[in-house]
């Protein structure tokens, strides 16, 4: 399940230590591609077992987050490892394979992200 974070919770998650890696989806309320991205990410979550927390943030309600990251278009997905270091950023709607690759890149139990992208 993806948990929605408000502006304060996003900054708290970014700057306070956490024992788990995390995936952040930034969206806006009326963005149709954001809804598709969320559905694809939820399918990735259902099809695997990951040691990664999944969060969303509605940028309509979090203008300081938008400003902090310089976000000008949505959807935007970011992954952070368990040290709190940004691992990867993807702008625009992507395939499930790309989202899965992002998650596998920070997952404590490593898989081979290339295998899904290359189709084997």
Phi and psi in degrees as a GROMACS rama.xvg file:
@    title "Ramachandran Plot"
@    xaxis  label "Phi"
@    yaxis  label "Psi"
@TYPE xy
-92.3932  134.973  UNK-2
-105.189  132.908  UNK-3
-82.1398  132.21  UNK-4
-110.249  139.68  UNK-5
-84.9639  178.845  UNK-6
-56.0452  -48.2411  UNK-7
-63.4063  -39.8842  UNK-8
-67.2023  -34.3404  UNK-9
-62.7613  -49.4998  UNK-10
-64.554  -36.9475  UNK-11
-62.4248  -45.4603  UNK-12
-64.228  -36.2775  UNK-13
-70.9225  -34.4375  UNK-14
-111.707  -5.20076  UNK-15
-108.952  139.138  UNK-16
-58.2633  144.591  UNK-17
-142.046  143.722  UNK-18
-78.6423  -2.7326  UNK-19
-127.814  148.534  UNK-20
-70.1491  162.399  UNK-21
-148.75  158  UNK-22
-119.636  130.017  UNK-23
-119.92  127.024  UNK-24
-109.109  119.053  UNK-25
-98.6414  133.56  UNK-26
-145.965  173.182  UNK-27
-126.293  158.65  UNK-28
-57.8221  -43.9328  UNK-29
-99.4687  17.1763  UNK-30
-88.8068  111.399  UNK-31
-68.9111  -35.8988  UNK-32
-66.9385  -30.0029  UNK-33
-64.7212  -38.7013  UNK-34
-66.2907  -38.8599  UNK-35
-66.8626  -43.3807  UNK-36
-58.7604  -45.299  UNK-37
-60.1781  -43.9069  UNK-38
-62.1647  -40.2149  UNK-39
-65.948  -41.8428  UNK-40
-65.5454  -39.8157  UNK-41
-63.6526  -35.8468  UNK-42
-65.6074  -41.1288  UNK-43
-59.2674  -44.3745  UNK-44
-61.0077  -40.2373  UNK-45
-71.9742  -29.5158  UNK-46
-89.1077  -0.0636467  UNK-47
-146.645  167.617  UNK-48
-113.828  113.439  UNK-49
-123.835  147.311  UNK-50
-97.7686  58.3957  UNK-51
-138.052  136.867  UNK-52
-88.4826  141.722  UNK-53
-114.055  126.727  UNK-54
-131.588  155.803  UNK-55
-125.997  158.904  UNK-56
-145.944  123.294  UNK-57
-82.6053  111.134  UNK-58
-70.0241  -15.4554  UNK-59
-61.5996  -31.1077  UNK-60
-103.834  3.96089  UNK-61
-137.406  63.5195  UNK-62
-63.5964  -30.4336  UNK-63
-68.4178  -31.3941  UNK-64
-66.2474  -45.7971  UNK-65
-56.0513  -46.6931  UNK-66
-65.9876  -42.3784  UNK-67
-57.6909  -44.4429  UNK-68
-91.9217  -8.77203  UNK-69
68.8952  34.3462  UNK-70
-76.5444  125.185  UNK-71
-117.424  -13.5861  UNK-72
-146.529  156.193  UNK-73
-130.946  159.385  UNK-74
-76.757  155.198  UNK-75
-130.644  131.964  UNK-76
-119.779  138.511  UNK-77
-133.375  144.019  UNK-78
-120.377  145.497  UNK-79
-129.673  136.66  UNK-80
-76.91  177.574  UNK-81
-72.977  -7.361  UNK-82
-85.2082  -4.93285  UNK-83
86.2297  12.3168  UNK-84
-89.9908  134.69  UNK-85
-65.6114  131.056  UNK-86
-103.014  -44.4017  UNK-87
-156.694  148.446  UNK-88
-132.297  133.419  UNK-89
-130.287  123.839  UNK-90
-98.1492  149.481  UNK-91
78.4151  169.585  UNK-92
-69.559  132.873  UNK-93
-125.316  171.371  UNK-94
-77.6674  163.423  UNK-95
-57.6882  -37.3928  UNK-96
-60.8515  -38.5588  UNK-97
-67.1102  -44.5465  UNK-98
-62.9906  -40.904  UNK-99
-62.8848  -41.4114  UNK-100
-60.7263  -40.4565  UNK-101
-60.7254  -45.0813  UNK-102
-66.2866  -45.3464  UNK-103
-62.6493  -28.5561  UNK-104
-65.6267  -24.1101  UNK-105
-117.041  -1.81479  UNK-106
-68.3001  134.981  UNK-107
-63.7384  -33.8393  UNK-108
-96.183  97.6879  UNK-109
-68.8347  137.895  UNK-110
-114.375  -165.555  UNK-111
-112.147  97.9632  UNK-112
-62.1909  -25.1942  UNK-113
-69.7043  -30.2348  UNK-114
-60.7103  -40.5972  UNK-115
-72.4054  -41.051  UNK-116
-65.8621  -33.3815  UNK-117
-90.0447  -6.77317  UNK-118
86.7063  18.8206  UNK-119
